[in-house]
Amino acid sequence: MSQNSPAVEVREVELFERPVTLRLPFKFGAVTLRETPQLFVRARIACGTGEEIGVSAELLAPKWFDKNPDLSNEDNFEQLRTSMRIAADLYQEAGRFSSAFALHAGLQAAHYAACTRNNLNGLIASYGTALMDRAVLDALCRSQGQSIFQAVQSNLPGIDAATTPDLYGTDIAAHLRALPAPERIDVRHTVGMADAITEAELTSRVDDGLPESLEAVIARYGHRYFKLKVGGDTSADIERLGQIAELLDRSTADYRVSLDGNEQFADAAAVVDWIDAVESVPALARLWASTLYLEQPIARAQALEQPVHAIAARKAVAIDESESHVGVFPVARAFGYRGISSKSCKGFYRAILNAVRARQWNAAGSGGDYFIIAEDLTTQPGISVQQDFALAALTGATHVERNGHHYVHGFGDAPLAEQQRFAKAHGDLYATGADGRVRLKIENGSVSLKSLHGPGLAVAAYPDWDELSAVSQPI
């Protein structure tokens, strides 16, 4: 633990929601998302000798944390609310801990056990602690007048190997000091399976002033990085990838893509067969050569039960949905995976510790280039996207998937006064349109992170709390 880590105590937690309606349907895997609530956390924290307010926010995204088709979207929302309520209660009842990380580490087992008793899987359990930890970190940073970048590099939270026995003996503080604090990051644009590729495909339009096809997205934002969803149906995937390749090959001088399988393949052999088919198509040669990695192609139930070395020999493979707890990366590594995702909804400390692991393995020359991939879950402008940008940047990722600004119109239905507060506080990150609505400012395919370097966890403005709905206990 760092010598400068103040003791912390969570004294009050309030939970709120706001509905979010998508401007375009987002199809990933077998799911098409059109609306979902966003959850907000406001917590009062005792940090050292004083008190501070800390905040966090995340969508209650259906059909990702638990893909059971027998559950409705509302069932999925309530699963995540339950995880959040359990975490909020535990953190409020825990009393004083020697550091923010000690609080996290000390409550992790109890939280997972309580979630298990409520039939909630590891990813859902991660959601509750992820939001609580970010709220605590936000308050801690404010109390010390530090940005999250300064705080992590100096180990203000007191991060140690308490949750990661494989890192015992590692100089974690030295790795934290070496983590980056960039002022810009590239944005990797998501191409959902229902998205129009060209303007000519659009038979009807939203006509809200924002791009509705990949062609228009590139023209407006200048992206160089793209995340392409695939469905595991080889012929359908090849046809769609061919349409995308035709556009990218002629419209972008240099580009890179990631391919997201969203657990649509039964096993490694099916993925290898799919790769064979893709490599046999001349029109996909440049796109395949530009592919950085494959993301979670195999269903989570099988992904960590079979080696993927045959896939990795062709293209690097990364884990996402299978990361149900902080111990997954070393296990995945043994099976041949080289990457793992950073998602704020899975845990801030988890992503940072995975970045430490990757740095350590690479420095030791352990037979592979291990890396962190920065992925999105339709994070929304304001608290959620800002905190996720900061985390992605700290892990060393040079590009991050961003899709919330494309599938949702800016701040959605948030009051204009709230939008303007964020635009004023983070003028480098947001732009205000002629209609007064505030949107993410992407220029030449990247965004500025300068305003995220102020005190706190990347947040210098707050929502209109009175306009949000309080999250009640279940009936």
C-alpha positions as CSV (number, residue, x, y, z in Angstrom):
1,M,0.0,0.0,0.0
2,S,1.2,3.5,-0.8
3,Q,2.4,5.7,2.1
4,N,0.1,8.5,1.0
5,S,-3.1,6.5,0.9
6,P,-5.8,8.2,3.1
7,A,-8.3,6.1,5.0
8,V,-11.8,6.0,3.5
9,E,-15.3,5.4,4.8
10,V,-18.5,5.4,2.7
11,R,-21.2,7.2,4.7
12,E,-24.1,7.5,2.3
13,V,-25.0,6.2,-1.2
14,E,-27.8,7.4,-3.4
15,L,-28.8,5.6,-6.6
16,F,-30.7,7.3,-9.6
17,E,-31.8,6.4,-13.1
18,R,-32.6,8.1,-16.3
19,P,-34.1,6.5,-19.4
20,V,-32.0,6.4,-22.6
21,T,-33.5,6.0,-26.1
22,L,-31.3,5.1,-29.0
23,R,-31.5,7.1,-32.2
24,L,-30.5,4.1,-34.2
25,P,-30.9,0.4,-33.2
26,F,-27.7,-1.3,-32.1
27,K,-27.5,-4.9,-33.1
28,F,-24.7,-7.0,-31.4
29,G,-24.8,-10.8,-31.4
30,A,-28.4,-11.9,-31.4
31,V,-29.6,-8.7,-29.7
32,T,-30.9,-5.4,-31.0
33,L,-30.9,-2.6,-28.4
34,R,-33.3,0.3,-28.7
35,E,-33.6,1.7,-25.1
36,T,-32.2,1.2,-21.7
37,P,-31.9,3.1,-18.4
38,Q,-28.7,4.7,-17.2
39,L,-27.8,4.3,-13.5
40,F,-26.1,7.1,-11.5
41,V,-24.3,6.8,-8.1
42,R,-23.8,9.7,-5.8
43,A,-21.8,8.8,-2.6
44,R,-20.6,10.8,0.4
45,I,-17.2,9.6,1.4
46,A,-15.0,10.4,4.4
47,C,-11.4,10.7,3.0
48,G,-8.7,11.3,5.6
49,T,-10.0,14.1,7.8
50,G,-12.8,15.5,5.6
51,E,-15.7,14.5,3.4
52,E,-16.3,14.5,-0.4
53,I,-18.9,13.6,-2.9
54,G,-18.0,11.0,-5.5
55,V,-20.0,10.0,-8.6
56,S,-20.2,7.3,-11.2
57,A,-22.7,6.2,-14.0
58,E,-23.3,3.3,-16.3
59,L,-26.0,1.9,-18.5
60,L,-28.1,-1.0,-17.3
61,A,-27.3,-2.7,-20.5
62,P,-29.4,-5.8,-21.3
63,K,-28.2,-9.1,-22.9
64,W,-24.5,-8.6,-22.3
65,F,-23.9,-9.4,-18.7
66,D,-26.4,-12.3,-18.9
67,K,-27.3,-13.5,-22.4
68,N,-30.0,-16.0,-21.2
69,P,-32.7,-15.6,-23.9
70,D,-35.4,-16.5,-21.4
71,L,-34.8,-13.3,-19.5
72,S,-36.5,-10.1,-20.6
73,N,-34.6,-6.8,-20.8
74,E,-36.4,-5.7,-17.6
75,D,-35.1,-8.9,-15.9
76,N,-31.6,-7.9,-17.0
77,F,-32.1,-4.4,-15.7
78,E,-33.2,-5.7,-12.3
79,Q,-30.2,-8.1,-12.1
80,L,-27.9,-5.1,-12.4
81,R,-29.9,-3.0,-10.0
82,T,-29.7,-5.9,-7.5
83,S,-25.9,-6.0,-7.8
84,M,-25.8,-2.3,-7.3
85,R,-28.0,-2.3,-4.2
86,I,-25.9,-5.1,-2.7
87,A,-22.7,-3.2,-3.3
88,A,-24.2,0.1,-2.0
89,D,-25.3,-1.6,1.2
90,L,-22.0,-3.4,1.8
91,Y,-19.9,-0.3,1.2
92,Q,-22.1,1.8,3.5
93,E,-22.0,-0.8,6.3
94,A,-18.3,-1.6,6.0
95,G,-16.9,1.2,8.2
96,R,-13.4,2.7,7.8
97,F,-10.7,1.1,5.7
98,S,-7.0,2.0,5.5
99,S,-7.3,2.9,1.8
100,A,-9.7,3.0,-1.1
101,F,-8.2,-0.2,-2.5
102,A,-8.4,-1.9,0.9
103,L,-12.1,-1.2,0.9
104,H,-12.5,-2.7,-2.5
105,A,-10.4,-5.8,-1.7
106,G,-12.0,-6.3,1.7
107,L,-15.5,-6.4,0.4
108,Q,-15.0,-8.2,-2.9
109,A,-15.6,-11.8,-1.5
110,A,-18.7,-10.8,0.5
111,H,-20.2,-9.0,-2.5
112,Y,-19.7,-11.9,-4.9
113,A,-21.1,-14.3,-2.3
114,A,-24.2,-12.2,-1.9
115,C,-24.6,-11.9,-5.7
116,T,-24.3,-15.7,-6.0
117,R,-27.1,-16.2,-3.5
118,N,-29.2,-14.0,-5.7
119,N,-28.4,-16.1,-8.8
120,L,-26.2,-13.3,-10.3
121,N,-23.1,-14.2,-12.4
122,G,-19.7,-12.8,-12.0
123,L,-20.1,-10.1,-14.6
124,I,-23.2,-8.8,-12.9
125,A,-21.5,-8.9,-9.6
126,S,-18.6,-6.8,-11.0
127,Y,-21.1,-4.1,-12.0
128,G,-22.0,-3.1,-8.5
129,T,-18.5,-2.9,-7.1
130,A,-17.3,-1.2,-10.3
131,L,-19.6,1.7,-9.8
132,M,-19.0,2.0,-6.1
133,D,-15.2,1.9,-6.5
134,R,-15.4,4.7,-9.1
135,A,-17.5,6.9,-6.8
136,V,-15.0,6.3,-4.0
137,L,-12.1,7.1,-6.3
138,D,-13.7,10.2,-7.5
139,A,-14.2,11.5,-4.0
140,L,-10.7,10.5,-2.9
141,C,-9.1,12.3,-5.8
142,R,-11.2,15.5,-5.1
143,S,-10.3,15.3,-1.4
144,Q,-6.6,15.4,-2.4
145,G,-6.9,17.9,-5.3
146,Q,-5.5,15.2,-7.7
147,S,-6.6,14.0,-11.1
148,I,-7.2,10.3,-11.5
149,F,-4.0,10.2,-13.6
150,Q,-1.9,11.7,-10.8
151,A,-3.7,9.5,-8.2
152,V,-3.0,6.2,-10.0
153,Q,0.6,7.1,-10.9
154,S,1.3,8.0,-7.2
155,N,-0.8,5.0,-6.0
156,L,-3.1,7.3,-3.9
157,P,-5.7,4.4,-3.7
158,G,-3.1,2.0,-2.2
159,I,-3.3,-0.6,-4.9
160,D,-1.5,-3.9,-4.0
161,A,-1.7,-7.6,-4.8
162,A,-4.4,-8.4,-2.2
163,T,-6.8,-9.5,-5.0
164,T,-4.1,-10.8,-7.4
165,P,-1.9,-13.4,-5.8
166,D,-0.1,-13.9,-9.1
167,L,1.4,-10.4,-8.6
168,Y,2.9,-11.1,-5.2
169,G,6.4,-9.8,-5.2
170,T,5.8,-7.5,-8.1
171,D,6.7,-3.8,-7.7
172,I,3.1,-2.7,-8.5
173,A,3.9,1.0,-7.6
174,A,6.7,1.1,-10.2
175,H,4.3,-0.2,-12.9
176,L,1.7,2.4,-11.8
177,R,4.3,5.2,-12.1
178,A,4.9,4.2,-15.7
179,L,1.2,4.2,-16.7
180,P,0.5,6.9,-19.3
181,A,-1.5,10.1,-18.9
182,P,-2.2,11.1,-22.5
183,E,-4.2,14.2,-23.6
184,R,-5.7,12.6,-26.7
185,I,-6.9,9.2,-27.7
186,D,-8.1,7.7,-30.9
187,V,-11.8,6.6,-31.2
188,R,-12.6,3.2,-32.6
189,H,-16.0,3.3,-34.3
190,T,-18.4,0.4,-33.8
191,V,-20.1,-1.0,-36.8
192,G,-23.2,-2.8,-35.5
193,M,-24.7,-5.7,-37.5
194,A,-27.8,-3.6,-38.4
195,D,-25.8,-0.5,-39.4
196,A,-26.0,0.9,-42.9
197,I,-22.6,0.9,-44.6
198,T,-23.2,3.4,-47.4
199,E,-25.6,6.3,-47.8
200,A,-27.2,4.6,-50.7
201,E,-28.5,1.8,-48.4
202,L,-30.6,4.1,-46.3
203,T,-34.2,3.7,-47.2
204,S,-35.4,5.8,-44.4
205,R,-33.6,8.4,-42.3
206,V,-33.7,9.7,-38.7
207,D,-32.6,13.2,-40.1
208,D,-31.3,14.5,-36.8
209,G,-28.2,16.0,-38.2
210,L,-25.9,13.1,-37.2
211,P,-24.4,10.4,-39.4
212,E,-26.5,7.4,-40.1
213,S,-24.2,5.3,-42.2
214,L,-20.6,4.2,-41.9
215,E,-19.8,6.3,-45.0
216,A,-21.2,9.4,-43.3
217,V,-19.4,8.6,-40.0
218,I,-16.0,8.5,-41.7
219,A,-16.7,11.7,-43.6
220,R,-17.8,13.6,-40.4
221,Y,-15.4,12.2,-37.8
222,G,-12.3,11.0,-39.8
223,H,-12.0,7.7,-38.0
224,R,-9.0,5.4,-38.6
225,Y,-10.0,2.7,-36.1
226,F,-13.1,0.5,-36.5
227,K,-14.7,-2.3,-34.5
228,L,-16.7,-4.7,-36.7
229,K,-19.4,-7.0,-35.3
230,V,-19.5,-10.5,-36.8
231,G,-22.2,-13.1,-36.2
232,G,-20.5,-16.5,-36.8
233,D,-22.5,-17.2,-40.0
234,T,-19.5,-17.4,-42.4
235,S,-21.3,-16.5,-45.7
236,A,-23.2,-13.7,-44.1
237,D,-20.1,-12.3,-42.4
238,I,-18.0,-12.5,-45.5
239,E,-20.7,-10.6,-47.5
240,R,-20.9,-7.9,-44.9
241,L,-17.2,-7.6,-44.3
242,G,-16.8,-7.3,-48.1
243,Q,-19.2,-4.3,-48.1
244,I,-17.2,-2.7,-45.3
245,A,-13.9,-3.5,-46.9
246,E,-15.0,-1.9,-50.2
247,L,-15.8,1.3,-48.4
248,L,-12.7,1.4,-46.1
249,D,-10.3,0.4,-48.9
250,R,-11.3,3.4,-51.0
251,S,-12.1,6.0,-48.3
252,T,-9.3,5.7,-45.8
253,A,-5.6,5.9,-46.5
254,D,-4.7,3.8,-43.5
255,Y,-7.1,2.0,-41.1
256,R,-7.1,-0.7,-38.4
257,V,-10.0,-2.9,-37.3
258,S,-10.9,-5.3,-34.5
259,L,-13.4,-8.1,-35.1
260,D,-15.9,-8.8,-32.3
261,G,-17.4,-12.3,-32.3
262,N,-19.7,-11.6,-29.3
263,E,-19.5,-15.3,-28.3
264,Q,-21.1,-16.4,-31.5
265,F,-18.7,-19.4,-32.2
266,A,-19.1,-22.8,-30.6
267,D,-15.3,-23.6,-30.3
268,A,-11.8,-22.7,-31.6
269,A,-12.2,-25.1,-34.6
270,A,-15.2,-23.1,-35.8
271,V,-13.2,-19.9,-35.5
272,V,-10.2,-21.4,-37.5
273,D,-12.6,-22.5,-40.2
274,W,-14.1,-19.0,-40.3
275,I,-10.6,-17.5,-40.7
276,D,-9.8,-19.9,-43.5
277,A,-12.9,-18.7,-45.3
278,V,-12.1,-15.0,-44.8
279,E,-8.5,-15.5,-45.9
280,S,-9.6,-17.1,-49.1
281,V,-11.5,-14.0,-50.3
282,P,-9.1,-11.6,-52.1
283,A,-11.4,-8.6,-51.6
284,L,-10.9,-9.0,-47.8
285,A,-7.1,-9.2,-48.0
286,R,-6.4,-5.6,-46.9
287,L,-9.1,-5.7,-44.2
288,W,-7.7,-8.9,-42.7
289,A,-4.2,-7.6,-42.8
290,S,-5.5,-4.5,-41.0
291,T,-7.2,-6.6,-38.3
292,L,-5.5,-6.1,-34.9
293,Y,-7.3,-8.9,-32.9
294,L,-10.4,-11.0,-32.5
295,E,-12.5,-10.2,-29.5
296,Q,-14.3,-13.0,-27.5
297,P,-15.3,-15.2,-30.5
298,I,-16.1,-18.3,-28.3
299,A,-19.1,-18.5,-26.0
300,R,-18.1,-17.8,-22.4
301,A,-19.1,-21.3,-21.2
302,Q,-16.4,-22.8,-23.4
303,A,-13.9,-20.0,-23.9
304,L,-11.7,-20.9,-21.0
305,E,-12.0,-24.6,-21.3
306,Q,-10.1,-25.0,-24.6
307,P,-6.8,-23.6,-26.0
308,V,-7.0,-21.0,-28.7
309,H,-3.4,-21.3,-29.9
310,A,-4.5,-22.3,-33.3
311,I,-6.5,-19.1,-33.6
312,A,-3.7,-17.0,-32.1
313,A,-1.2,-18.3,-34.6
314,R,-3.4,-16.5,-37.2
315,K,-4.6,-13.5,-35.3
316,A,-4.3,-12.3,-31.7
317,V,-7.4,-13.2,-29.5
318,A,-8.8,-11.2,-26.6
319,I,-11.2,-12.0,-23.8
320,D,-14.1,-9.8,-22.9
321,E,-17.3,-11.5,-21.7
322,S,-15.4,-14.3,-20.0
323,E,-13.7,-12.0,-17.6
324,S,-16.1,-12.6,-14.7
325,H,-13.5,-11.8,-12.0
326,V,-10.0,-10.3,-11.5
327,G,-8.2,-13.7,-11.8
328,V,-9.2,-14.4,-15.4
329,F,-6.3,-12.9,-17.4
330,P,-3.6,-15.3,-16.2
331,V,-6.0,-18.2,-16.9
332,A,-6.8,-16.9,-20.4
333,R,-3.1,-16.4,-21.1
334,A,-2.4,-20.1,-20.5
335,F,-5.0,-20.9,-23.1
336,G,-3.4,-18.6,-25.7
337,Y,-5.2,-15.3,-25.3
338,R,-3.0,-12.3,-25.4
339,G,-5.5,-9.5,-24.8
340,I,-8.2,-8.6,-22.3
341,S,-10.8,-5.8,-22.2
342,S,-10.9,-2.7,-20.2
343,K,-14.5,-1.8,-19.4
344,S,-15.5,0.6,-16.6
345,C,-18.5,-1.6,-15.9
346,K,-16.2,-4.5,-15.0
347,G,-14.0,-2.7,-12.6
348,F,-11.5,0.2,-12.5
349,Y,-8.9,-1.7,-10.4
350,R,-9.3,-4.8,-12.4
351,A,-8.3,-3.0,-15.6
352,I,-5.4,-1.3,-13.9
353,L,-4.1,-4.6,-12.5
354,N,-4.5,-6.3,-15.9
355,A,-2.4,-3.4,-17.3
356,V,0.3,-4.2,-14.7
357,R,0.2,-7.8,-15.6
358,A,0.6,-7.1,-19.3
359,R,3.5,-4.8,-18.6
360,Q,5.2,-7.3,-16.4
361,W,4.7,-10.2,-18.9
362,N,6.0,-8.2,-21.8
363,A,9.0,-6.9,-19.8
364,A,9.9,-10.5,-19.0
365,G,9.8,-11.5,-22.6
366,S,7.2,-14.1,-21.9
367,G,6.6,-15.2,-25.4
368,G,3.9,-12.9,-26.6
369,D,2.8,-9.3,-26.9
370,Y,0.1,-8.9,-24.2
371,F,-2.3,-6.0,-24.4
372,I,-5.4,-4.3,-23.0
373,I,-8.3,-3.6,-25.4
374,A,-10.5,-0.6,-24.5
375,E,-14.1,-1.6,-25.2
376,D,-17.5,0.2,-24.8
377,L,-20.9,-0.7,-23.6
378,T,-22.6,2.3,-25.1
379,T,-21.2,4.6,-22.4
380,Q,-23.1,7.9,-22.3
381,P,-21.8,11.5,-22.5
382,G,-21.1,12.9,-19.1
383,I,-19.9,10.9,-16.1
384,S,-19.9,7.5,-17.8
385,V,-17.9,8.2,-20.9
386,Q,-15.5,10.5,-19.2
387,Q,-14.5,8.0,-16.6
388,D,-14.2,5.3,-19.2
389,F,-12.0,7.5,-21.3
390,A,-9.7,8.1,-18.3
391,L,-9.5,4.4,-17.5
392,A,-8.7,3.4,-21.1
393,A,-6.0,6.0,-21.3
394,L,-4.4,4.8,-18.1
395,T,-4.2,1.2,-19.2
396,G,-2.0,2.2,-22.1
397,A,-4.7,1.7,-24.8
398,T,-4.1,4.1,-27.7
399,H,-7.6,3.7,-29.1
400,V,-10.9,3.0,-27.5
401,E,-14.2,1.7,-28.8
402,R,-16.9,4.5,-28.7
403,N,-20.4,3.9,-29.7
404,G,-22.7,5.8,-27.3
405,H,-22.4,9.0,-29.3
406,H,-23.5,7.2,-32.5
407,Y,-26.4,5.2,-31.2
408,V,-27.7,7.9,-28.8
409,H,-28.1,11.6,-29.7
410,G,-25.6,13.4,-27.5
411,F,-26.8,13.5,-23.9
412,G,-30.2,12.1,-25.0
413,D,-33.0,13.6,-23.0
414,A,-30.9,15.2,-20.4
415,P,-31.9,18.9,-19.7
416,L,-30.2,21.4,-21.9
417,A,-28.9,23.2,-18.8
418,E,-27.1,20.0,-17.7
419,Q,-25.7,19.4,-21.1
420,Q,-24.3,23.0,-21.2
421,R,-22.7,22.6,-17.8
422,F,-20.7,19.6,-19.1
423,A,-19.9,21.5,-22.3
424,K,-18.5,24.4,-20.3
425,A,-16.5,22.2,-17.9
426,H,-15.2,19.9,-20.7
427,G,-15.1,22.2,-23.7
428,D,-12.4,20.2,-25.4
429,L,-14.4,17.0,-25.2
430,Y,-17.9,18.2,-26.3
431,A,-19.3,20.5,-28.9
432,T,-22.6,22.3,-28.9
433,G,-24.8,22.2,-32.0
434,A,-27.0,25.0,-33.3
435,D,-30.0,23.3,-31.5
436,G,-28.2,23.7,-28.2
437,R,-27.6,20.0,-27.7
438,V,-24.2,18.8,-26.7
439,R,-22.3,16.0,-28.4
440,L,-18.9,14.3,-28.3
441,K,-16.3,16.2,-30.3
442,I,-14.4,13.8,-32.5
443,E,-11.8,15.5,-34.8
444,N,-9.5,13.5,-37.1
445,G,-10.7,10.3,-35.5
446,S,-9.7,11.3,-31.9
447,V,-10.8,13.2,-28.9
448,S,-9.1,15.5,-26.4
449,L,-8.7,14.3,-22.8
450,K,-7.2,17.5,-21.4
451,S,-10.2,18.5,-19.3
452,L,-10.3,15.1,-17.7
453,H,-7.0,15.9,-15.9
454,G,-8.7,18.1,-13.3
455,P,-9.4,16.9,-9.7
456,G,-11.5,13.9,-9.4
457,L,-12.2,10.9,-11.6
458,A,-12.5,12.8,-14.9
459,V,-15.6,14.7,-13.9
460,A,-16.0,18.5,-13.4
461,A,-19.8,18.8,-13.8
462,Y,-22.8,17.0,-12.4
463,P,-26.2,15.8,-13.6
464,D,-29.4,17.6,-12.5
465,W,-30.0,15.2,-9.7
466,D,-33.5,16.4,-9.1
467,E,-34.4,15.4,-12.7
468,L,-33.4,11.8,-12.1
469,S,-35.5,9.0,-10.7
470,A,-34.4,7.5,-7.4
471,V,-33.8,3.7,-7.6
472,S,-36.1,2.1,-5.1
473,Q,-35.8,-1.2,-3.3
474,P,-37.6,-4.1,-5.0
475,I,-41.2,-4.6,-4.0
